[in-house]
Amino acid sequence: MSRQIGDVILDLQSISLRFGGVKALTDISFDIREHEVRAIIGPNGAGKSSMLNVINGVYHPQDGKILYRGVERKKMEPHMAASTGIARTFQNIALFKGMSVLDNIMTGRTLKMKSNLLLQALWFGPAQKEELEHRRKVEEIIDFLEIQHIRKTPVGRLPYGLQKRVDLGRALAMEPQILLLDEPMAGMNVEEKQDMCRFILDVNDQFGTTIVLIEHDMGVVMDISDRVVVLDYGKKIGDGLPDEVRANPEVIKAYLGAGH
Amino acid sequence: MGFFIETLIGGLMAGMLYSLVALGFVLIFKSSGVFNFAQGAMVLFAALAMARFSEWANRALGGDSLLLANIIAFFGAGLAMLVVAWAVERFVLRKLVNQEGATLLMVTLGITYVLEGIGQTVFGSEIYNIDVGMPKDPVIMFESIFEGGILINKEDFIAALIAALLVGLLTLFFQKTPVGRALRAVADDHQAAQSIGIPLNRIWVIVWLVAGIVALVAGIIWGSKLGVQFSLATVALRALPVVILGGLTSVPGAIVGGLIIGVGEKLSEVYIGPMVGGGIEIWFAYMLALVFLLFRPQGLFGEKIINRV
């Protein structure tokens, strides 16, 4: 592989998150290095999605801090996280169903649009030229994901696997530093899973994007990740290379249940 | 035949004005999922601002140029609608992200009373008129084709043209521009829109501002026809059947719905009215909306609601 794993880009320190009396995350620390594929795994209800939502700025942890490129991050909203280069996909696909594939991916360029809102609204001069440049970039992404044939189709009509791919495309259009993938392979058949794995590895390899992914299909994760964090009941029970994690007795217990 | 066409045209033109008010509902519903009950109050507020600003500007200019005074007043009233949009976002919507539709509907009821109150406190509560130089005299056309010709009200005709133009511009804005795309994105999914960096707050201000401008145009047209008074707030109620008929999420729906209601009202009044003793015009629209709700609850052009199980 051509990519080089770099320094720590995101450092999560002692994160705790509560919803009323329910502890979703308890004292979790781990780091994410630049250009790596980092997986967060765990059984249902382990707090994987909560963790992702913390990174994305949807939830605000009560304790702990997050260092982004060495600087402590203040409390932030999702659109601010987006502007610092964090993109995400959703477990239950959250595409704009009425819009075409092309338009959906174009929305991912929102932050890259430089001309002011008024000019954009009037569709005037520099704004128009700029739109064409973004359009070119989006077409590259469409080619990359091999979805040329459905460019103009409203996403609501597409099968599940393709919708997932469009969701990835919209996130890629943001040219993110860190890409958060929430169960990118859930509900897919074997062939679709293989395609998705290939796209994820290609993104990582060609664009150098740091990838954080959540999955509960252990097999897939072990194949494509550089390092794996394991959560169970909101606590971290394992962290390391795929092989180390696989051999960790606590992880085996969490996945297979006590007594095995 | 001439009389039928005359009624038809009268209905179409009245319908265009309903469309204009309905459009305000559709814009806000489409892009924030809020059924904005305050649209009528916004029309009243905008019309009051327009009438008083025009009056003040005219006096300040020494009464020389009504046109200039009206232009100043238009921008003044537009600015007032910007303040309204900003205040609604800052003090109301921002606190209510991701709340239920019913909650937001109740909130817009509150906004209605606040706007009506503030509007009348600031601008006064008497009857004012807006004079934008609309021609009042009717013209008679097609005398060679029909006996007696067809009587067309010039004021209604110009109003209908303005409404059509505005609708065309808004459609382009929504379909073709990046901002329009961002608005549609927010309408579809708040969370996803935020995650790709669309700032919800700013988008909401834009939507309410656009709805405010639409309300302003509606207010000017209705106000110059009927005078600016409290009852203007109730034109929104006339537009309710229009959005039910056309579909809450469709700009073309608001237009077609408005035209159907306008034409239906006039034709039924003229042709069915005498049989039942008249007065049909008042309830015909609601009746039509009710029938539509039974057979096509999403309206003519609304998005069909499909739940995957």
Interface residues (C-beta under 8 A of the other chain):
Chain A: N56 V58 E77 P78 H79 A81 A82 S83 A87 R88 F90 A94 L95 F96 K97 G98 M99 D103 M106 T107 G108 T110 L111 M113 L117 Q120 A121 L122 W123 A127 E131 R170 A171 A173 M174
Chain B: L172 F173 K176 T177 P178 V179 G180 R181 A182 R184 A185 D188 D189 Q191 A192 A193 Q194 S195 I196 G197 I198 P199 L200 R202 I206 E303
